[in-house]
Amino acid sequence: MTPCLVCREAHVEVLLDLGPQPITNRFPLDEKEAEHLHPMRFGACRACGAAQLLAPPPAADLKPRVDWITYNEPEPHLDGLADRLAKLPEIGDSTMAVGVSGKDDSLLRRLRERGVPQTRILDAEDLGDSDRRAFVETIQALLTPRRAAEVAARRGAADLVIARHIFEHAGDPASFTRALFALAKPGGLIVLEAPDCTRSMAARDYTMLWEEHSLYLNPAVFRRAVELAGGEIVLEENHPYALENSIVLVARAGAPKPSAASWRARDFPAPITSSPPAGRA
C-alpha cells in the first residue's frame, strides 16, 4: 500500500498498472527525439476513497514545451456563481480578489462587473518562474504556504482567492490548500473548482487517466480533502455538463481538521474495483 495524496494514510491500492506511458502534452520537438515515458499507475485509497495516480509525473515533465496548446474549462455556470459570490457577507466595495492562474481571469472579470473593485492574478514575480509556458502544473508546485505568505505580506492579503481547475493537479493537496489560505486575510474565502469524475469512474472510462491529474475527484472526496487541510465549507455546488460536471467549493480557513478515520463510508460512491464491467474483455 502507498501513502494517499489526500489523507496520507498508507492505504492506496493499485487498481491499474499500465506501465510506462507517453505524457499527453509532451510532444517530441523533432522526429529524432525519443518519446518521454512515465509510469502510469492508478489506484484508490481504502481509507478516504481518493482516486489518484501513484507517483504522478513531476511538474517539470508536464510543463508544455510548445506554444499552441490551449486549455478551456466550462464557463456557463460562472455568471450565477459570480452573482452568489458577490452577495456573500465577506464581499464588499473594498474586496480584493486574487486568482492563481489564467483560468481564473473569466471569473474575476465577472466579479468586477458585479462591483468587486480590485482583482489580480499571480504573476511570475509572485511565483518565481518567468517561463511563459508554465501553467497550472507548475503553479501548484511553486505555490507553497511559505511563498503564499510572502506574497500576501508584500502585495496585500486577499478577501477572496480563486483557484479553478488546478486542485486536481496538486501533488500535495493539503499544502496547496494551505497556500491558498495563506494568500487570504483571516476569515477570507477561497473558491476551488475541479472536475467531477464520478460519471467517468462509474462508466470505467479509462481515457480519464490521460488527463494526468494527480487526483480524480468526486464531491465527497473533494470536500473532505479541503476540510482535512483546515477549511470550513461555506458553499458547495455541482454544475452539470455533458462530459463531466464541475464541482465548486467555497471555504474559509480555521475549521477543525477531521481525521481520515472519521470520514463516513456513506459519503463515498461504491468502491472502485479493478474488474471490468460485464461484456468488456
C-alpha positions in Angstrom: 0.0 0.0 0.0 1.1 3.5 -0.9 0.5 6.8 1.1 -2.5 8.7 -0.1 -2.1 12.2 -1.5 -5.2 13.3 0.4 -5.2 11.7 3.9 -1.6 10.4 3.9 -2.7 7.0 5.2 -0.8 4.1 3.6 -4.0 2.6 2.1 -3.8 3.3 -1.7 -4.4 0.1 -3.6 -3.1 -0.2 -7.2 -6.0 -0.9 -9.4 -4.5 -0.5 -12.8 -0.8 -0.5 -13.9 -0.3 0.5 -17.5 3.5 0.6 -17.3 5.5 3.4 -19.0 3.3 5.8 -21.0 3.9 9.0 -23.0 2.9 12.2 -21.3 -0.1 13.6 -23.2 1.1 17.1 -23.8 4.8 16.4 -24.0 5.2 16.3 -27.8 8.6 15.4 -29.2 10.2 18.6 -30.6 11.6 16.8 -33.7 11.4 13.4 -35.3 14.7 12.2 -33.7 13.6 12.9 -30.1 12.7 9.8 -28.2 9.3 9.7 -26.6 9.4 10.6 -22.9 7.7 7.9 -20.8 6.4 7.9 -17.2 4.8 5.0 -15.2 1.0 5.2 -15.3 -0.3 3.5 -12.2 -3.8 4.3 -10.9 -5.3 3.4 -7.5 -7.8 4.3 -4.8 -7.3 5.0 -1.1 -9.2 2.5 1.1 -9.1 5.0 4.0 -10.7 8.1 2.3 -11.8 7.0 -1.1 -9.5 9.3 -3.1 -8.8 8.0 -6.6 -5.3 9.0 -7.7 -2.2 8.4 -9.8 0.6 6.8 -7.9 3.8 8.8 -8.3 2.3 11.3 -10.9 4.6 12.9 -13.3 6.6 15.9 -11.9 5.7 19.4 -12.8 8.8 19.9 -15.0 7.7 16.9 -17.2 4.1 18.2 -17.5 5.1 21.8 -18.4 4.1 22.4 -22.1 7.1 22.7 -24.5 5.1 24.2 -27.4 3.1 27.4 -27.7 0.0 26.1 -29.5 -1.5 24.1 -26.6 -4.6 25.8 -25.1 -6.9 24.8 -22.2 -10.6 25.5 -22.0 -12.8 24.9 -18.9 -16.6 25.1 -18.8 -17.9 28.6 -18.0 -21.7 28.8 -18.4 -22.1 28.4 -14.6 -19.8 31.3 -13.9 -22.4 34.1 -14.2 -24.5 32.5 -11.5 -21.5 31.7 -9.3 -20.3 35.3 -9.6 -23.8 36.5 -8.5 -23.7 34.3 -5.4 -20.1 35.2 -4.5 -20.8 39.0 -4.8 -23.7 38.6 -2.3 -21.6 36.9 0.4 -21.2 39.0 3.5 -17.4 38.8 3.2 -17.6 40.6 -0.2 -17.9 44.4 -0.3 -16.8 47.6 -2.0 -13.2 47.2 -0.7 -12.8 43.5 -1.6 -9.5 42.3 -3.1 -9.9 39.1 -5.2 -6.9 37.1 -6.4 -6.7 34.3 -8.9 -3.8 31.9 -9.1 -3.8 31.2 -12.8 -5.1 32.4 -16.2 -8.1 30.0 -15.7 -9.4 32.4 -13.1 -9.5 35.5 -15.3 -13.0 35.0 -16.6 -14.5 34.7 -13.1 -12.5 37.7 -11.9 -13.9 39.7 -14.8 -17.4 38.7 -13.8 -16.7 39.8 -10.2 -15.5 43.2 -11.4 -18.8 43.6 -13.4 -20.6 43.0 -10.1 -18.8 45.6 -8.1 -15.7 43.9 -6.8 -13.2 46.7 -7.2 -9.8 45.0 -7.0 -8.7 41.9 -8.8 -5.4 40.4 -9.9 -3.7 37.1 -10.9 -0.5 35.8 -9.5 2.4 36.7 -11.8 6.0 35.5 -12.4 7.4 37.6 -9.6 4.9 36.0 -7.2 5.7 32.5 -8.3 9.4 32.8 -9.1 9.1 31.4 -12.6 9.2 33.6 -15.7 8.6 30.7 -18.2 5.6 31.9 -20.2 4.6 28.3 -20.9 4.4 27.4 -17.2 0.8 26.8 -16.2 -1.3 25.0 -13.6 1.1 22.1 -13.4 3.9 24.5 -12.4 1.8 26.8 -10.3 0.6 24.1 -8.0 4.2 23.0 -7.3 5.5 26.6 -6.7 2.7 27.9 -4.6 3.8 26.7 -1.2 2.4 28.1 2.1 5.6 29.9 2.7 5.7 31.6 -0.7 2.0 32.4 -0.5 2.6 34.1 2.9 5.4 36.1 1.4 3.2 37.2 -1.5 0.4 38.3 0.9 2.9 40.3 3.0 4.3 42.0 0.0 1.2 42.7 -2.1 -1.6 42.5 0.5 -3.7 39.6 1.6 -6.9 38.9 -0.4 -10.5 38.7 0.8 -11.2 36.1 -1.9 -8.8 33.7 -3.6 -9.9 31.8 -6.7 -8.3 28.5 -8.0 -10.2 27.0 -10.8 -9.2 23.6 -12.2 -5.8 23.3 -10.5 -6.5 21.4 -7.3 -6.7 18.1 -9.2 -3.1 18.7 -10.4 -1.7 19.2 -6.9 1.0 16.8 -5.8 0.4 17.8 -2.2 -3.3 18.9 -2.0 -3.2 19.8 1.7 -0.1 22.0 1.2 -1.6 23.7 -1.8 -4.9 24.4 0.0 -3.0 25.9 3.0 -1.1 28.1 0.5 -4.4 29.4 -0.8 -5.5 30.2 2.7 -2.1 31.9 3.3 -2.9 34.3 0.4 -6.1 35.3 2.1 -6.9 37.6 5.1 -8.0 36.0 8.4 -11.6 35.0 7.7 -11.1 35.3 4.0 -12.5 32.8 1.5 -11.1 30.5 -1.2 -13.0 29.3 -4.3 -12.0 25.9 -5.6 -13.3 24.3 -8.7 -12.5 20.8 -10.1 -13.9 18.3 -12.5 -16.3 15.7 -11.1 -15.0 12.3 -12.2 -18.0 10.3 -10.8 -19.5 9.6 -14.2 -16.2 8.6 -15.8 -15.4 6.2 -13.0 -18.8 4.7 -12.9 -18.5 4.0 -16.7 -14.9 2.8 -16.3 -13.8 5.4 -18.9 -10.1 4.6 -18.8 -9.3 7.6 -21.1 -9.9 9.8 -18.0 -6.4 8.8 -16.8 -4.7 10.6 -19.7 -5.7 13.9 -18.2 -2.7 13.1 -16.0 -4.3 14.6 -12.9 -2.9 13.7 -9.5 -6.5 13.3 -8.2 -9.7 12.1 -9.8 -12.3 13.7 -7.6 -15.9 13.1 -6.6 -17.8 15.7 -4.5 -17.3 13.9 -1.2 -13.5 13.3 -1.6 -13.0 16.9 -2.8 -15.0 18.3 0.2 -13.1 16.1 2.7 -9.7 17.0 1.2 -10.4 20.7 1.8 -11.6 20.0 5.3 -8.6 18.0 6.1 -6.4 21.0 5.2 -8.3 23.1 7.7 -11.1 24.5 5.5 -14.7 25.1 6.6 -17.0 24.6 3.6 -19.5 27.5 3.3 -20.8 26.8 -0.2 -20.9 23.7 -2.3 -22.2 23.4 -5.9 -22.2 20.8 -8.6 -22.8 22.1 -12.1 -23.9 19.5 -14.8 -22.1 19.3 -18.1 -22.2 16.8 -20.9 -18.8 15.2 -20.3 -18.1 15.9 -16.6 -19.7 18.1 -14.0 -17.8 21.0 -12.3 -17.6 20.9 -8.5 -17.3 24.3 -6.8 -16.4 24.7 -3.2 -16.1 27.9 -1.2 -14.2 27.5 2.0 -12.9 29.5 5.0 -9.8 28.7 6.9 -9.7 27.6 10.5 -12.0 24.7 10.8 -11.1 21.7 13.0 -9.2 19.1 10.9 -11.1 15.7 10.7 -9.1 12.5 10.8 -9.4 10.1 7.9 -10.9 7.6 10.3 -13.8 9.9 11.0 -15.0 10.0 7.3 -18.2 8.1 6.9 -18.3 5.4 4.3 -21.8 6.6 3.1 -20.1 9.8 1.9 -18.4 7.9 -0.9 -19.7 6.1 -4.0 -19.4 2.3 -4.5 -15.8 1.2 -4.2 -13.7 1.3 -7.4 -12.7 -2.2 -8.4 -10.2 -3.5 -10.9 -12.7 -5.9 -12.6 -14.1 -4.8 -15.9 -17.8 -4.3 -16.5 -19.9 -7.1 -17.9 -19.3 -7.7 -21.6 -15.8 -6.0 -21.7 -12.8 -8.1 -22.3 
